[in-house]
Amino acid sequence: MTQRLVSRMRGFGTTIFAEMSALAERTGAINLGQGFPDTDGPPALLARAAEGITGGVNQYPPGPGTPELRRAVAAARRERYGLDYDPASEVYVTVGATAGIAAAILAITEPGDEIVLFEPMYDSYAAAIAMAGGVRRPVTLRPRGGEGGRFAFDPEELRAAVGPRTRAVLVNSPHNPTGTVLTAAELAVIAQLCREHDLVAVTDEVYEYLTYDGAEHVPLATLPGMRERTLAISSTGKTFSVTGWKTGWVMGPPELVDAVRTVNQFLTYTANPALQLAVAEALETQEDWIARLATGLAAKRDRLSAGLREAGFRVFGTQGTYFVLTDIRPLGFDDGLALAHRLPELCGVVGVPAQVFYDDAEEGRPYLRFAFCKRDEVIDDAVARLARLRS
Ligand SMILES: *Cc1c(COP(=O)(O)O)cnc(C)c1O
């Protein structure tokens, strides 16, 4: 049959998460691949959404989102980071962060424009840039320090990636899949470049609440000269353990938010109103629940990291997110993609090969990502199975 898919979308196939989750399903392996929790969000959040649906909150909400959610999002930004956004013109609700990112990229990228971003990169970034006809310019994050070290970028490489066609820098912190939380110094380097070259910053902050050991999430928009050029994107899924809810938001100066609105109104137009009402309330009332989630996740990270180390992996430090990245070479393997496909048969566990998050597959070859947002007994079972790799 003729190839009907446009050439710019070829190679995107099925997302690795769907592929690995299907593999887990088929083999009965424990799925530490896709990042979704196996416990539910705050009961009050769930109840409020159910009430909304049975209580008639089911028709189109305003295109930019319900006023309640936009106000709650703005209030949370002000309280946590001292950033002021006008709920009417500077906050815009989308169908998850994914739609927000896609709309943002489509709104600001002319064909041939370059977007600088960091690899390993979340898989939707490359697809969104391709849909826009843009060109991605990845800067590689590499492990620094020995055992337990974190991934970081080389400021010179970042500078070298910016050229005359660069339109924007796409930044994800806390970072999936490395667990890196960018430091003040690293953010300052990015901000400096954005100001110098008049770039837009698109920031994916979906793990903003999930940082550990005192690592602090600092939005790029808080740096001098950045608020007016940043589209900050966050969402409900990770913060409240409801990854299927797909309720996110974009924040920025009116001109940029309006650009996103122009595109998004023809992608999804608007997002589920009952969920928006429930999330608005939860942002105001569930701070303690979120804090407990983060404390619990830090302990799960330690639990899984210790088990992976015991099983023979090199385990990198994780300061945020759901994930821990490992190097498989101490176990005698060198290709993460191949090992990911064999892992169910070898030990009954599924992880995600990090190389699919790289343009330069060689850079990502030895890494496997595991999710620790699972019940302790599931982690313990997985750790016991992973121990078989040694023998
Ligand atoms: C999960 C995730 C998203 C998707 O967020 P949704 O609100 O579910 O669309 C975006 N970016 C990163 C880095 C993620 O891990």
Ligand as a Chemical Component Dictionary entry (heavy atoms), coordinates in Angstrom:
data_LIG
# 
_chem_comp.id                   LIG 
_chem_comp.type                 NON-POLYMER 
_chem_comp.pdbx_formal_charge   0 
_chem_comp.three_letter_code    LIG 
# 
loop_
_chem_comp_atom.comp_id 
_chem_comp_atom.atom_id 
_chem_comp_atom.alt_atom_id 
_chem_comp_atom.type_symbol 
_chem_comp_atom.charge 
_chem_comp_atom.model_Cartn_x 
_chem_comp_atom.model_Cartn_y 
_chem_comp_atom.model_Cartn_z 
_chem_comp_atom.pdbx_ordinal 
LIG C1 C1 C 0 3.886  12.913 31.597 1  
LIG C2 C2 C 0 4.619  13.997 30.901 2  
LIG C3 C3 C 0 3.936  14.928 30.096 3  
LIG C4 C4 C 0 2.481  14.761 29.742 4  
LIG O1 O1 O 0 1.629  15.436 30.567 5  
LIG P1 P1 P 0 0.036  15.324 30.286 6  
LIG O2 O2 O 0 -0.524 16.373 31.154 7  
LIG O3 O3 O 0 -0.369 13.944 30.673 8  
LIG O4 O4 O 0 -0.166 15.570 28.849 9  
LIG C5 C5 C 0 4.652  15.962 29.551 10 
LIG N1 N1 N 0 5.971  16.098 29.769 11 
LIG C6 C6 C 0 6.669  15.209 30.505 12 
LIG C7 C7 C 0 8.122  15.397 30.690 13 
LIG C8 C8 C 0 6.014  14.121 31.090 14 
LIG O5 O5 O 0 6.714  13.218 31.780 15 
# 
loop_
_chem_comp_bond.comp_id 
_chem_comp_bond.atom_id_1 
_chem_comp_bond.atom_id_2 
_chem_comp_bond.value_order 
_chem_comp_bond.pdbx_ordinal 
LIG C1 C2 SING 1  
LIG C2 C3 SING 2  
LIG C2 C8 DOUB 3  
LIG C3 C4 SING 4  
LIG C3 C5 DOUB 5  
LIG C4 O1 SING 6  
LIG O1 P1 SING 7  
LIG P1 O2 DOUB 8  
LIG P1 O3 SING 9  
LIG P1 O4 SING 10 
LIG C5 N1 SING 11 
LIG N1 C6 DOUB 12 
LIG C6 C7 SING 13 
LIG C6 C8 SING 14 
LIG C8 O5 SING 15 
# 
